[in-house]
């Protein structure tokens, strides 16, 4: 690598760490808001506690969500023949996400880092329309963007509705009036309430690390693949022949299908699966380690695996694959086995993001905490309302992580607080001005970050 590329690589990695650091004190303020506001924990103890659980969450969360972030942009866009085009993309994406996150944090608005990141990525893809020789819509993986968009769209409605349900459950089974009252400044609640709020804060922090932390891992992998594709395309710890077995089994099973019932698009994908499989098997013939593959050919192998696995998944999802359920299940297992070669992150990447998220959690939490505790409802948040919102957020984030879908911690918890306020005294219990500002920030996040990242990308492409 040239000196200039090394400098840009360091800058991009620094910005990815900065994004995750900001994410820590922006999003995780949601997790510590309840225990701090209700005097269940001292602020310093709460943010350290939350930071540690965020760290553990990232370390144990896997990389399913991370790869979802990487796959939002097709490989052809991610890896350009001109590496500086990739750098322009990464710089625009990270700067736009950081700018919006810092802006909403400054005004104490609990906006979504997830939406910010997704909007920035989509802005890059859409900007390709305006380049000479535009690749147009193929610059965005719209299928993946649609799936991600649904996960992010549903989260605030789910948080709002489920918090109302949890509040009613509390009222049915918890008869202690103190549980439904506002915290008395400087006075600790009973130990049972404190333990409940400690638990819910810990769960939200842990699952936030598992989900949002993976987004940082995905960003770093996007940087490494864009700038150093030959060295970070394949997992060097995987035996190539074991993947070759997966690939051959996939093609053998797919060959049993009746292609006459496939749509025209599915037939094209079906043919591509066999073409990419043949190329992969020829390239890895007699080779077991990534080191045995010429550096220039490694990204081609990544392309093969992604096209084979994603193509097979699309055909299965289409419902026209004439295989019995007993055959589709082992086929999916072979697909997951083949993905191991390309869906990975080095340990140092996961540790670096874990540390940044954990440290960020310990700084800058006060603005968001005040908004959540005092400004969403006309009455200050009660112990029951804080617990309801955090239970809902923990469940929502945990489920999303299990399904490898990015979800907004901010939307889940803030909408949960709104739902808990409504459960107490109806819609009239919400502060209209605050709710309006929060919803406006949520609505503006995607269009603003799309325009900002797209504009920065076109600017950087012209400069670099």
BAGU-437237 format. One line per field, with one value per residue (C-alpha): residue number from 1; x, y, z. Coordinates in steps of 0.2 Angstrom, whole numbers, plus 5000, padded with zeros to 4 digits. Example, Ala and Ser with C-alpha at 12.3 -4.5 7.8 and 13.67 -1.06 7.14 Angstrom:
// BAGU-437237
resi 1 / 2
east 5062 / 5068
north 4978 / 4995
up 5039 / 5036
//
This chain:
// BAGU-437237
resi 1 / 2 / 3 / 4 / 5 / 6 / 7 / 8 / 9 / 10 / 11 / 12 / 13 / 14 / 15 / 16 / 17 / 18 / 19 / 20 / 21 / 22 / 23 / 24 / 25 / 26 / 27 / 28 / 29 / 30 / 31 / 32 / 33 / 34 / 35 / 36 / 37 / 38 / 39 / 40 / 41 / 42 / 43 / 44 / 45 / 46 / 47 / 48 / 49 / 50 / 51 / 52 / 53 / 54 / 55 / 56 / 57 / 58 / 59 / 60 / 61 / 62 / 63 / 64 / 65 / 66 / 67 / 68 / 69 / 70 / 71 / 72 / 73 / 74 / 75 / 76 / 77 / 78 / 79 / 80 / 81 / 82 / 83 / 84 / 85 / 86 / 87 / 88 / 89 / 90 / 91 / 92 / 93 / 94 / 95 / 96 / 97 / 98 / 99 / 100 / 101 / 102 / 103 / 104 / 105 / 106 / 107 / 108 / 109 / 110 / 111 / 112 / 113 / 114 / 115 / 116 / 117 / 118 / 119 / 120 / 121 / 122 / 123 / 124 / 125 / 126 / 127 / 128 / 129 / 130 / 131 / 132 / 133 / 134 / 135 / 136 / 137 / 138 / 139 / 140 / 141 / 142 / 143 / 144 / 145 / 146 / 147 / 148 / 149 / 150 / 151 / 152 / 153 / 154 / 155 / 156 / 157 / 158 / 159 / 160 / 161 / 162 / 163 / 164 / 165 / 166 / 167 / 168 / 169 / 170 / 171 / 172 / 173 / 174 / 175 / 176 / 177 / 178 / 179 / 180 / 181 / 182 / 183 / 184 / 185 / 186 / 187 / 188 / 189 / 190 / 191 / 192 / 193 / 194 / 195 / 196 / 197 / 198 / 199 / 200 / 201 / 202 / 203 / 204 / 205 / 206 / 207 / 208 / 209 / 210 / 211 / 212 / 213 / 214 / 215 / 216 / 217 / 218 / 219 / 220 / 221 / 222 / 223 / 224 / 225 / 226 / 227 / 228 / 229 / 230 / 231 / 232 / 233 / 234 / 235 / 236 / 237 / 238 / 239 / 240 / 241 / 242 / 243 / 244 / 245 / 246 / 247 / 248 / 249 / 250 / 251 / 252 / 253 / 254 / 255 / 256 / 257 / 258 / 259 / 260 / 261 / 262 / 263 / 264 / 265 / 266 / 267 / 268 / 269 / 270 / 271 / 272 / 273 / 274 / 275 / 276 / 277 / 278 / 279 / 280 / 281 / 282 / 283 / 284 / 285 / 286 / 287 / 288 / 289 / 290 / 291 / 292 / 293 / 294 / 295 / 296 / 297 / 298 / 299 / 300 / 301 / 302 / 303 / 304 / 305 / 306 / 307 / 308 / 309 / 310 / 311 / 312 / 313 / 314 / 315 / 316 / 317 / 318 / 319 / 320 / 321 / 322 / 323 / 324 / 325 / 326 / 327 / 328 / 329 / 330 / 331 / 332 / 333 / 334 / 335 / 336 / 337 / 338 / 339 / 340 / 341 / 342 / 343 / 344 / 345 / 346 / 347 / 348 / 349 / 350 / 351 / 352 / 353 / 354 / 355 / 356 / 357 / 358 / 359 / 360 / 361 / 362 / 363 / 364 / 365 / 366 / 367 / 368 / 369 / 370 / 371 / 372 / 373 / 374 / 375 / 376 / 377 / 378 / 379 / 380 / 381 / 382 / 383 / 384 / 385 / 386 / 387 / 388 / 389 / 390 / 391 / 392 / 393 / 394 / 395 / 396 / 397 / 398 / 399 / 400 / 401 / 402 / 403 / 404 / 405 / 406 / 407 / 408 / 409 / 410 / 411 / 412 / 413 / 414 / 415 / 416 / 417 / 418 / 419 / 420 / 421 / 422 / 423 / 424 / 425 / 426 / 427 / 428 / 429 / 430 / 431 / 432 / 433 / 434 / 435 / 436 / 437 / 438 / 439 / 440 / 441 / 442 / 443 / 444 / 445 / 446 / 447 / 448 / 449 / 450 / 451 / 452 / 453 / 454 / 455 / 456 / 457 / 458 / 459 / 460 / 461 / 462 / 463 / 464
east 5000 / 5006 / 5008 / 4992 / 4982 / 4988 / 4984 / 4966 / 4964 / 4969 / 4957 / 4942 / 4945 / 4946 / 4929 / 4921 / 4927 / 4921 / 4904 / 4903 / 4909 / 4895 / 4883 / 4888 / 4883 / 4869 / 4859 / 4865 / 4858 / 4841 / 4847 / 4853 / 4839 / 4828 / 4840 / 4848 / 4832 / 4823 / 4839 / 4841 / 4859 / 4871 / 4876 / 4894 / 4889 / 4875 / 4886 / 4900 / 4888 / 4880 / 4896 / 4903 / 4887 / 4888 / 4906 / 4900 / 4886 / 4897 / 4909 / 4896 / 4884 / 4891 / 4891 / 4874 / 4869 / 4886 / 4885 / 4868 / 4876 / 4890 / 4877 / 4867 / 4879 / 4883 / 4900 / 4903 / 4900 / 4910 / 4925 / 4929 / 4944 / 4949 / 4952 / 4950 / 4932 / 4930 / 4938 / 4926 / 4911 / 4917 / 4922 / 4905 / 4895 / 4904 / 4905 / 4886 / 4881 / 4892 / 4886 / 4868 / 4871 / 4880 / 4867 / 4852 / 4862 / 4866 / 4848 / 4844 / 4833 / 4834 / 4836 / 4841 / 4859 / 4853 / 4842 / 4856 / 4868 / 4856 / 4851 / 4870 / 4872 / 4857 / 4863 / 4879 / 4870 / 4858 / 4872 / 4878 / 4864 / 4873 / 4890 / 4896 / 4892 / 4879 / 4875 / 4859 / 4848 / 4860 / 4871 / 4859 / 4854 / 4836 / 4830 / 4841 / 4837 / 4818 / 4821 / 4831 / 4818 / 4804 / 4814 / 4817 / 4799 / 4791 / 4801 / 4793 / 4775 / 4780 / 4788 / 4773 / 4760 / 4770 / 4774 / 4755 / 4753 / 4767 / 4759 / 4743 / 4751 / 4760 / 4744 / 4735 / 4749 / 4759 / 4748 / 4761 / 4756 / 4774 / 4778 / 4767 / 4773 / 4786 / 4803 / 4807 / 4823 / 4838 / 4828 / 4831 / 4816 / 4814 / 4826 / 4814 / 4811 / 4829 / 4833 / 4820 / 4827 / 4845 / 4840 / 4830 / 4845 / 4857 / 4847 / 4844 / 4863 / 4868 / 4856 / 4861 / 4879 / 4874 / 4864 / 4871 / 4889 / 4888 / 4884 / 4901 / 4909 / 4900 / 4907 / 4925 / 4923 / 4916 / 4931 / 4943 / 4935 / 4934 / 4952 / 4961 / 4949 / 4962 / 4967 / 4949 / 4938 / 4940 / 4941 / 4959 / 4954 / 4942 / 4947 / 4943 / 4939 / 4925 / 4917 / 4919 / 4909 / 4896 / 4896 / 4895 / 4881 / 4871 / 4872 / 4868 / 4852 / 4847 / 4849 / 4834 / 4823 / 4810 / 4816 / 4801 / 4791 / 4804 / 4801 / 4812 / 4823 / 4824 / 4830 / 4844 / 4849 / 4848 / 4860 / 4872 / 4873 / 4880 / 4892 / 4899 / 4900 / 4910 / 4922 / 4924 / 4928 / 4940 / 4949 / 4951 / 4955 / 4968 / 4970 / 4965 / 4971 / 4967 / 4986 / 4986 / 4975 / 4984 / 4980 / 4972 / 4959 / 4953 / 4939 / 4933 / 4930 / 4921 / 4910 / 4907 / 4901 / 4890 / 4882 / 4879 / 4872 / 4861 / 4855 / 4850 / 4841 / 4831 / 4825 / 4820 / 4811 / 4802 / 4792 / 4794 / 4808 / 4801 / 4810 / 4802 / 4803 / 4814 / 4826 / 4825 / 4831 / 4848 / 4850 / 4849 / 4861 / 4874 / 4871 / 4875 / 4890 / 4897 / 4894 / 4907 / 4920 / 4914 / 4904 / 4917 / 4926 / 4944 / 4944 / 4953 / 4939 / 4926 / 4937 / 4940 / 4922 / 4917 / 4929 / 4923 / 4905 / 4909 / 4918 / 4906 / 4892 / 4901 / 4901 / 4888 / 4872 / 4864 / 4855 / 4845 / 4842 / 4833 / 4822 / 4817 / 4814 / 4805 / 4800 / 4790 / 4776 / 4767 / 4771 / 4788 / 4792 / 4787 / 4796 / 4783 / 4785 / 4804 / 4803 / 4790 / 4799 / 4815 / 4807 / 4800 / 4816 / 4826 / 4814 / 4813 / 4832 / 4835 / 4823 / 4829 / 4847 / 4842 / 4835 / 4850 / 4840 / 4846 / 4834 / 4833 / 4836 / 4831 / 4815 / 4810 / 4814 / 4807 / 4791 / 4790 / 4791 / 4777 / 4767 / 4768 / 4763 / 4748 / 4744 / 4742 / 4732 / 4729 / 4736 / 4734 / 4748 / 4761 / 4770 / 4765 / 4780 / 4793 / 4784 / 4783 / 4802 / 4806 / 4795 / 4802 / 4819 / 4814 / 4806 / 4820 / 4834 / 4833 / 4831 / 4844 / 4857 / 4853 / 4856 / 4871 / 4880 / 4876 / 4882 / 4898 / 4901 / 4900 / 4911 / 4924 / 4923 / 4927 / 4942 / 4950
north 5000 / 5018 / 5030 / 5040 / 5024 / 5020 / 5038 / 5037 / 5019 / 5026 / 5041 / 5030 / 5018 / 5033 / 5040 / 5022 / 5022 / 5040 / 5035 / 5021 / 5032 / 5044 / 5030 / 5025 / 5042 / 5045 / 5029 / 5021 / 5036 / 5028 / 5013 / 5023 / 5036 / 5025 / 5020 / 5038 / 5047 / 5036 / 5037 / 5018 / 5021 / 5035 / 5042 / 5037 / 5019 / 5018 / 5023 / 5012 / 4997 / 5001 / 5003 / 4986 / 4977 / 4986 / 4979 / 4961 / 4963 / 4967 / 4953 / 4940 / 4946 / 4938 / 4947 / 4944 / 4962 / 4968 / 4958 / 4965 / 4982 / 4977 / 4969 / 4985 / 4990 / 4978 / 4972 / 4980 / 4997 / 4992 / 4988 / 5000 / 4998 / 5015 / 5012 / 5031 / 5030 / 5018 / 5030 / 5044 / 5032 / 5028 / 5046 / 5053 / 5039 / 5041 / 5060 / 5062 / 5049 / 5058 / 5075 / 5070 / 5061 / 5075 / 5087 / 5078 / 5074 / 5093 / 5097 / 5082 / 5073 / 5054 / 5051 / 5034 / 5030 / 5015 / 5026 / 5038 / 5024 / 5017 / 5034 / 5037 / 5021 / 5023 / 5041 / 5034 / 5021 / 5034 / 5046 / 5034 / 5039 / 5056 / 5049 / 5047 / 5029 / 5028 / 5010 / 5017 / 5007 / 4993 / 5004 / 5000 / 4982 / 4987 / 4970 / 4971 / 4989 / 4985 / 4971 / 4983 / 4997 / 4986 / 4982 / 5000 / 5006 / 4993 / 4996 / 5013 / 5006 / 4990 / 4999 / 5010 / 4997 / 4984 / 4997 / 4999 / 4981 / 4979 / 4994 / 4985 / 4969 / 4978 / 4986 / 4969 / 4961 / 4974 / 4983 / 4994 / 5012 / 5018 / 5009 / 5021 / 5037 / 5049 / 5048 / 5059 / 5069 / 5062 / 5047 / 5029 / 5018 / 5002 / 4988 / 4978 / 4992 / 4996 / 4978 / 4978 / 4994 / 4987 / 4972 / 4981 / 4994 / 4979 / 4970 / 4985 / 4989 / 4971 / 4969 / 4987 / 4981 / 4965 / 4975 / 4992 / 4987 / 4975 / 4990 / 4997 / 4981 / 4981 / 4999 / 4993 / 4978 / 4989 / 5000 / 4985 / 4977 / 4994 / 4999 / 4982 / 4969 / 4956 / 4954 / 4955 / 4946 / 4929 / 4922 / 4914 / 4902 / 4893 / 4877 / 4881 / 4863 / 4862 / 4877 / 4868 / 4854 / 4866 / 4874 / 4857 / 4851 / 4867 / 4864 / 4846 / 4850 / 4864 / 4853 / 4843 / 4858 / 4860 / 4875 / 4877 / 4885 / 4898 / 4916 / 4924 / 4933 / 4917 / 4907 / 4920 / 4918 / 4899 / 4899 / 4911 / 4899 / 4886 / 4897 / 4905 / 4887 / 4881 / 4896 / 4894 / 4875 / 4878 / 4891 / 4882 / 4865 / 4856 / 4872 / 4872 / 4889 / 4907 / 4910 / 4897 / 4909 / 4923 / 4940 / 4946 / 4932 / 4932 / 4945 / 4935 / 4920 / 4931 / 4937 / 4918 / 4914 / 4929 / 4926 / 4908 / 4910 / 4925 / 4918 / 4902 / 4911 / 4922 / 4907 / 4898 / 4914 / 4915 / 4899 / 4892 / 4880 / 4862 / 4854 / 4846 / 4854 / 4840 / 4845 / 4864 / 4863 / 4854 / 4866 / 4881 / 4873 / 4871 / 4889 / 4895 / 4884 / 4892 / 4910 / 4907 / 4910 / 4928 / 4933 / 4936 / 4950 / 4949 / 4949 / 4965 / 4974 / 4967 / 4972 / 4990 / 4993 / 4986 / 4998 / 5013 / 5009 / 5006 / 5022 / 5032 / 5026 / 5034 / 5051 / 5064 / 5055 / 5070 / 5078 / 5063 / 5057 / 5074 / 5073 / 5055 / 5057 / 5074 / 5080 / 5066 / 5066 / 5080 / 5070 / 5064 / 5046 / 5034 / 5018 / 5007 / 5018 / 5016 / 4998 / 4995 / 5004 / 4995 / 4978 / 4982 / 4989 / 4974 / 4961 / 4971 / 4972 / 4954 / 4948 / 4959 / 4953 / 4935 / 4938 / 4947 / 4963 / 4981 / 4989 / 5006 / 5006 / 5024 / 5021 / 5006 / 5015 / 5032 / 5026 / 5014 / 5029 / 5037 / 5021 / 5020 / 5038 / 5035 / 5019 / 5030 / 5045 / 5043 / 5054 / 5070 / 5064 / 5068 / 5084 / 5089 / 5100 / 5087 / 5073 / 5084 / 5088 / 5070 / 5064 / 5077 / 5072 / 5054 / 5059 / 5070 / 5057 / 5047 / 5061 / 5073 / 5059 / 5053 / 5070 / 5074 / 5058 / 5058 / 5076 / 5073 / 5057 / 5067 / 5080 / 5068 / 5058 / 5074 / 5078 / 5062
up 5000 / 4996 / 5010 / 5005 / 5006 / 5023 / 5029 / 5022 / 5030 / 5047 / 5044 / 5039 / 5054 / 5066 / 5059 / 5061 / 5079 / 5081 / 5075 / 5087 / 5101 / 5097 / 5096 / 5114 / 5122 / 5110 / 5110 / 5127 / 5136 / 5133 / 5143 / 5158 / 5158 / 5169 / 5182 / 5184 / 5183 / 5196 / 5208 / 5206 / 5202 / 5203 / 5186 / 5186 / 5192 / 5179 / 5164 / 5168 / 5171 / 5154 / 5146 / 5152 / 5146 / 5129 / 5128 / 5132 / 5120 / 5106 / 5110 / 5111 / 5097 / 5082 / 5065 / 5057 / 5058 / 5053 / 5037 / 5034 / 5034 / 5022 / 5010 / 5008 / 4995 / 4981 / 4979 / 4963 / 4972 / 4987 / 4977 / 4963 / 4952 / 4958 / 4977 / 4980 / 4974 / 4989 / 5001 / 4995 / 4998 / 5016 / 5021 / 5015 / 5024 / 5040 / 5041 / 5037 / 5050 / 5063 / 5059 / 5061 / 5077 / 5085 / 5079 / 5087 / 5103 / 5105 / 5105 / 5116 / 5103 / 5105 / 5086 / 5079 / 5075 / 5065 / 5053 / 5052 / 5046 / 5034 / 5027 / 5024 / 5015 / 5004 / 5000 / 4993 / 4982 / 4975 / 4971 / 4958 / 4947 / 4945 / 4940 / 4922 / 4916 / 4931 / 4937 / 4943 / 4954 / 4955 / 4966 / 4980 / 4986 / 4987 / 4993 / 5008 / 5010 / 5010 / 5023 / 5034 / 5032 / 5038 / 5053 / 5057 / 5053 / 5064 / 5079 / 5085 / 5083 / 5092 / 5106 / 5109 / 5108 / 5119 / 5132 / 5134 / 5136 / 5149 / 5159 / 5160 / 5165 / 5179 / 5185 / 5185 / 5196 / 5205 / 5218 / 5226 / 5223 / 5225 / 5209 / 5199 / 5207 / 5201 / 5209 / 5223 / 5220 / 5229 / 5237 / 5232 / 5228 / 5237 / 5233 / 5223 / 5211 / 5210 / 5206 / 5192 / 5185 / 5186 / 5177 / 5163 / 5161 / 5159 / 5147 / 5135 / 5137 / 5133 / 5118 / 5112 / 5111 / 5102 / 5089 / 5087 / 5091 / 5076 / 5065 / 5069 / 5065 / 5048 / 5045 / 5049 / 5037 / 5024 / 5025 / 5025 / 5010 / 5000 / 5003 / 5005 / 4996 / 4993 / 5011 / 5020 / 5007 / 5014 / 5032 / 5032 / 5046 / 5035 / 5025 / 5007 / 5003 / 5017 / 5008 / 4991 / 4998 / 5003 / 4986 / 4977 / 4988 / 4985 / 4966 / 4967 / 4977 / 4966 / 4951 / 4957 / 4955 / 4941 / 4932 / 4921 / 4935 / 4940 / 4934 / 4921 / 4935 / 4945 / 4930 / 4928 / 4946 / 4945 / 4930 / 4939 / 4954 / 4943 / 4934 / 4950 / 4958 / 4943 / 4945 / 4963 / 4962 / 4948 / 4958 / 4974 / 4967 / 4977 / 4989 / 5007 / 5013 / 5008 / 5007 / 4993 / 4982 / 4973 / 4981 / 4965 / 4964 / 4982 / 4980 / 4965 / 4977 / 4989 / 4974 / 4970 / 4987 / 4989 / 4972 / 4976 / 4993 / 4990 / 4974 / 4982 / 4996 / 4984 / 4975 / 4991 / 4997 / 4980 / 4984 / 4967 / 4971 / 4968 / 4983 / 4998 / 5015 / 5020 / 5006 / 5009 / 5027 / 5023 / 5008 / 5020 / 5031 / 5017 / 5012 / 5030 / 5029 / 5013 / 5020 / 5034 / 5021 / 5018 / 5034 / 5047 / 5056 / 5064 / 5083 / 5083 / 5074 / 5087 / 5102 / 5095 / 5092 / 5109 / 5117 / 5107 / 5111 / 5130 / 5132 / 5122 / 5134 / 5149 / 5141 / 5136 / 5142 / 5151 / 5137 / 5131 / 5149 / 5153 / 5137 / 5141 / 5160 / 5160 / 5143 / 5134 / 5146 / 5155 / 5171 / 5175 / 5171 / 5185 / 5190 / 5181 / 5165 / 5165 / 5168 / 5155 / 5141 / 5145 / 5145 / 5128 / 5121 / 5128 / 5120 / 5103 / 5101 / 5107 / 5094 / 5080 / 5084 / 5083 / 5066 / 5061 / 5058 / 5063 / 5075 / 5083 / 5102 / 5102 / 5093 / 5104 / 5120 / 5117 / 5109 / 5124 / 5136 / 5125 / 5126 / 5145 / 5147 / 5136 / 5146 / 5162 / 5156 / 5137 / 5123 / 5133 / 5144 / 5131 / 5129 / 5111 / 5108 / 5113 / 5103 / 5088 / 5089 / 5091 / 5077 / 5066 / 5069 / 5066 / 5049 / 5044 / 5048 / 5032 / 5019 / 5027 / 5029 / 5011 / 5004 / 5015 / 5011 / 4993 / 4991 / 5001 / 4990 / 4974 / 4981 / 4987 / 4971 / 4961 / 4973 / 4975
//
